């Protein structure tokens, strides 16, 4: 495990330290240093003896992140040397580098292929923690809202359509993350508190789904048709996926509900309507993941018999999934009762 390896634990602490340096810095060079520490700490964590694709994934990740960091450093130096660079242009280019780092569309091409070569725990880090620093830095900028509207719409479209024809569970989660990036950018343009709520709930739901796939050692959709799984495990998987898709009355609908209300108050009618309709397509591949386990039957090889006896849903995964099922009805009662 990750925590039992001293070197992995050291790199994990450096990963956290790099992010904290970035979000707490008051200058662009210090922010760049924090991002580089985060990058150089995550590369060793990506390497794994169990996956032959980890080297390729780490190389792709390093090239993309190094390119974005180079753009950020070049722009910072140019801002001190040249006076013709306006603050609006600087904010736009910095926002572009941050969008590249988090994997938002149209800079998303590297994200699914990198996810495909990582372990599930590294996928969870890439989907959640690695997005924290770019989003926080993005909240410091006075960015162009028209550009952000294009990015959020494109991210929702790519995240919804891109996952429809995928059979790899990692790529499906990657396109799901791209879709949620669009919603988080919309939340960030209206309120930092709204983005924080969305990010925390997204982290909880993603952790629950990733832990399920990690326990099942799932690689592809057809591997989820396991008739030896306990019924409670299938139920927990269904709840977690539907909640991640934002289906009421689960917890995943809460941040989308808040974003929709804020968008209506801001009179962003076209944007929020388009995002709602497009995001409905993500429920198709979420349901395909869950219903494969519920409805499809499969043979049970002899080597699966020991595995079926050992497979027990962890308490943390079950707790996260139960939270996603019970929190929103409680919130609804409190909201309308007050």
Residue, then its C-alpha position, 0 to 999 in steps of 0.5 A: x500500500x501507498x502509506x506503507x512505503x516510506x518513499x511513496x509517503x515522502x512523495x505524497x507529503x511533497x505533493x501536498x506541500x507543493x499544492x499548499x505552497x501554490x495556493x498560499x503564495x503571494x507572487x507568481x514565481x512562488x506559485x510556479x515553484x509550488x506547482x513544480x514541486x507538486x509535479x515532481x512529487x507526483x511523477x514517482x507516485x505514478x510509477x507502478x510495477x503492476x502496470x506497464x502503461x505507467x511509464x507512458x502515462x507519467x511521460x505524457x503527464x510530465x510533458x503536458x505539465x512542464x509545457x504549462x509551467x513553462x508558459x506560466x514562467x515565461x509570462x511571469x518574466x515577460x510581465x516584468x520585462x515588457x510593458x505592453x502586456x496588459x493585465x487582461x492578456x496576462x490573466x487570459x494566458x495564465x487561465x489557459x495554463x491552469x486549464x491545461x493543468x487541470x485537463x479542461x476542454x479543449x485542453x483535455x486530450x492528455x487526460x484520458x490517456x494518462x488516466x488509462x495508465x494509472x492505478x486507481x489510487x493515482x487516478x483519484x489523486x489526479x481527479x481530485x487533489x491535482x485540480x485543487x491548486x489550478x482552481x484556487x489560482x484561477x479564483x484569484x484572476x479577473x478572467x474573461x467570463x466569455x472565454x470561461x463560458x466557452x470552456x465550461x460548455x465545451x468541457x460538459x460536451x466533451x465529458x458527456x459525449x466522450x464517455x459514451x463509446x468507452x469500454x475502459x472504466x478509467x477513461x469513463x471516469x476521466x470523461x466524467x471528471x472533464x464534465x464536472x470541471x465544466x460545472x466547477x468552472x461555472x460555480x467558480x465564476x459565480x462564487x468561491x463558496x459555491x465552488x468549494x461546496x461542489x469540489x468537496x462533494x465531488x471529491x467524496x463521491x469520486x472517492x467512493x466510486x474509485x474505491x469500489x473499482x479499486x476493490x473490484x480491480x476493474x479495468x473494463x465495463x464487461x468486468x463489472x458483470x460479476x454475479x458473485x458480488x454481494x447484493x449490498x456491493x452492487x447496491x452501493x455501486x449503483x448509489x455511488x454512480x447515480x450520485x456522481x451523475x447528479x441524479x436526485x435525491x442523492x448528494x450529487x444533485x446538491x451542488x448542481x442544484x445550487x449552481x442551477x439556482x445561482x445561474x438562474x439568479x445571474x440570468x444565465x438561461x442559455x448556459x445552464x439549460x445547455x449544460x443540464x441537457x448535455x449532462x443528462x447524457x452522462x447518466x447513460x454511461x453511469x447507468x451502463x456501469x451499474x446495470x452491467x453488474x445488476x442485469x448481465x450474467x457471467x460465468x464464474x471461473x475457478x480462480x474467481x471463487x477465492x476472490x469472491x470469498x475475499x471481496x468485502x466492501x470496505x467500511x469507508x466505501x460503504x459509509x461514503x456511499x450511504x452519505x451520498x444517499x441520505x444527505x440530500x433528503x435531509x438537506x431538503x427537509x432542513x432547507x424548506x423547514x427553515 
